[in-house]
Amino acid sequence: MEITLETVVFYFLAAFITVCSILTVTTRHMVRSATYLLFTLLGTAGIYFLLGYTFLGSVQIMVYAGGIVVLYVFSILLTSGEGDRTADRLKRSKLLAGLGATVGGAVIVLFITLKYKFIATTDIAPLEINIKTIGNAMLSGDKYGYLLPFEAVSILLLACIVGGLMIARKR
């Protein structure tokens, strides 16, 4: 197997995403957790750019790394009180449930990897799509349109903001 620069960059990004995602769920400070989530999302955008999906990578940076993480940090700073630390100790049952879910997920991934034969594609010529076609697909309301899911997610985020404000006002 030949080691290329793309392979090295992929493994670096994969390790970076793995470390940052583990730090996201294990840190005790909420703001640090949101910062590690930002790094995880930026690493994912790096994978998209490495694969040649420039539009998807830029959307990942603008929407998720830019907007969603800012929303999370804003919500954390708005609703958190004096201590922004999470619970000091995990209960034994939650720790065992987390370990069980991790082992179960690893078994499923290992099963899928060993059962199916993944073949490498030989034709890696990128398919250029017109920006007008992308815009029509994003804003159309037909079967393959993305307008309804986009609006549903925006209403969900608005409900989360209003819920955070209501929780903050009760104090």
C-alpha positions as CSV (number, residue, x, y, z in Angstrom):
1,M,0.0,0.0,0.0
2,E,1.4,3.3,-1.1
3,I,1.3,6.1,1.5
4,T,0.3,9.4,-0.1
5,L,-0.1,12.9,1.3
6,E,-3.9,12.5,1.1
7,T,-3.7,9.3,3.2
8,V,-1.6,11.1,5.8
9,V,-3.9,14.1,5.9
10,F,-6.9,11.8,6.2
11,Y,-5.5,9.8,9.1
12,F,-4.5,13.1,10.8
13,L,-8.0,14.5,10.4
14,A,-9.5,11.2,11.6
15,A,-7.4,11.2,14.7
16,F,-8.1,14.9,15.3
17,I,-11.9,14.4,15.0
18,T,-11.7,11.3,17.3
19,V,-9.7,13.1,20.0
20,C,-11.9,16.3,19.9
21,S,-15.1,14.3,20.0
22,I,-13.9,12.3,23.0
23,L,-12.9,15.6,24.7
24,T,-16.3,17.0,23.8
25,V,-18.2,14.5,25.9
26,T,-15.7,14.0,28.7
27,T,-14.8,17.5,29.7
28,R,-16.5,19.0,32.7
29,H,-16.7,22.6,31.5
30,M,-19.6,23.4,29.1
31,V,-17.8,26.1,27.2
32,R,-14.8,23.9,26.6
33,S,-17.1,21.2,25.4
34,A,-18.6,23.6,22.9
35,T,-15.1,24.6,21.7
36,Y,-14.1,20.9,21.2
37,L,-17.4,20.5,19.3
38,L,-16.3,23.4,17.1
39,F,-12.9,21.6,16.4
40,T,-14.7,18.4,15.6
41,L,-17.0,20.1,13.1
42,L,-14.0,21.9,11.5
43,G,-12.2,18.5,11.2
44,T,-15.3,17.1,9.5
45,A,-15.2,20.0,7.0
46,G,-11.5,19.2,6.4
47,I,-12.6,15.6,5.4
48,Y,-15.2,17.1,3.0
49,F,-12.6,19.3,1.4
50,L,-10.2,16.4,1.2
51,L,-12.8,14.4,-0.7
52,G,-13.4,17.2,-3.1
53,Y,-16.8,18.3,-1.7
54,T,-16.1,22.0,-1.5
55,F,-19.7,23.0,-1.3
56,L,-20.5,20.6,1.5
57,G,-17.3,21.6,3.3
58,S,-18.1,25.3,3.1
59,V,-21.7,24.7,4.3
60,Q,-20.3,22.6,7.2
61,I,-18.1,25.6,8.2
62,M,-20.8,28.3,7.7
63,V,-23.8,26.5,9.2
64,Y,-22.5,24.1,11.8
65,A,-19.1,25.5,12.8
66,G,-20.3,29.1,12.5
67,G,-23.9,29.2,13.4
68,I,-24.7,26.2,15.5
69,V,-21.7,26.4,17.8
70,V,-22.3,30.1,18.3
71,L,-25.9,29.3,19.2
72,Y,-24.7,26.6,21.7
73,V,-22.2,29.0,23.3
74,F,-24.8,31.7,23.5
75,S,-27.3,29.3,25.1
76,I,-24.7,28.0,27.5
77,L,-23.6,31.5,28.6
78,L,-27.2,32.7,28.8
79,T,-28.6,29.8,30.9
80,S,-25.6,28.7,33.0
81,G,-25.2,30.1,36.5
82,E,-22.2,30.6,38.6
83,G,-20.7,27.1,37.9
84,D,-20.6,25.9,34.4
85,R,-19.3,22.5,35.4
86,T,-21.3,19.4,34.8
87,A,-22.0,16.8,37.4
88,D,-18.9,15.9,39.3
89,R,-19.2,12.1,39.3
90,L,-20.9,9.8,36.9
91,K,-23.2,7.1,38.4
92,R,-22.0,3.6,37.9
93,S,-25.1,2.7,35.9
94,K,-24.5,5.5,33.4
95,L,-20.9,4.6,33.1
96,L,-21.8,1.0,32.4
97,A,-24.5,2.0,29.9
98,G,-22.0,4.2,28.1
99,L,-19.4,1.5,27.9
100,G,-22.0,-1.0,26.7
101,A,-23.2,1.4,24.0
102,T,-19.5,1.9,22.9
103,V,-18.8,-1.8,22.8
104,G,-22.1,-2.4,20.9
105,G,-21.3,0.3,18.4
106,A,-17.7,-1.1,17.9
107,V,-19.2,-4.6,17.4
108,I,-21.6,-3.3,14.7
109,V,-18.9,-1.4,12.9
110,L,-16.6,-4.4,13.0
111,F,-19.3,-6.7,11.7
112,I,-20.1,-4.4,8.8
113,T,-16.5,-4.0,8.0
114,L,-15.8,-7.7,7.9
115,K,-19.0,-8.9,6.2
116,Y,-19.1,-6.5,3.2
117,K,-16.3,-6.1,0.7
118,F,-15.6,-2.5,0.0
119,I,-14.1,-1.9,-3.4
120,A,-12.1,1.1,-4.3
121,T,-13.5,3.3,-7.0
122,T,-11.3,3.8,-10.0
123,D,-13.2,6.7,-11.6
124,I,-12.7,9.6,-9.3
125,A,-13.4,12.4,-11.7
126,P,-15.5,15.0,-9.9
127,L,-19.0,15.6,-11.2
128,E,-19.6,19.4,-11.6
129,I,-23.1,20.5,-10.8
130,N,-24.5,23.9,-11.7
131,I,-25.1,26.2,-8.7
132,K,-28.6,26.8,-10.1
133,T,-29.4,23.1,-9.9
134,I,-28.2,23.0,-6.3
135,G,-30.3,26.1,-5.4
136,N,-33.4,24.6,-7.0
137,A,-32.9,21.3,-5.1
138,M,-32.4,23.1,-1.8
139,L,-35.4,25.4,-2.1
140,S,-37.9,23.1,-3.9
141,G,-40.8,21.6,-2.1
142,D,-41.0,18.4,-4.1
143,K,-39.9,14.9,-3.2
144,Y,-36.1,15.6,-3.3
145,G,-36.3,19.1,-2.0
146,Y,-34.8,20.3,1.2
147,L,-37.1,23.2,2.1
148,L,-39.3,21.3,4.5
149,P,-36.5,19.7,6.6
150,F,-34.6,23.0,6.7
151,E,-37.7,24.8,8.0
152,A,-38.4,22.1,10.5
153,V,-34.8,22.3,11.9
154,S,-35.1,26.1,12.0
155,I,-38.3,25.9,14.0
156,L,-36.7,23.4,16.4
157,L,-33.7,25.7,16.9
158,L,-36.1,28.6,17.6
159,A,-38.0,26.5,20.1
160,C,-34.7,25.7,21.8
161,I,-33.8,29.4,22.1
162,V,-37.2,30.3,23.5
163,G,-36.9,27.4,25.9
164,G,-33.5,28.5,27.1
165,L,-34.8,32.1,27.6
166,M,-37.8,30.8,29.6
167,I,-35.4,28.7,31.8
168,A,-33.1,31.7,32.3
169,R,-36.1,34.0,33.2
170,K,-37.5,31.7,35.9
171,R,-34.5,32.6,38.1
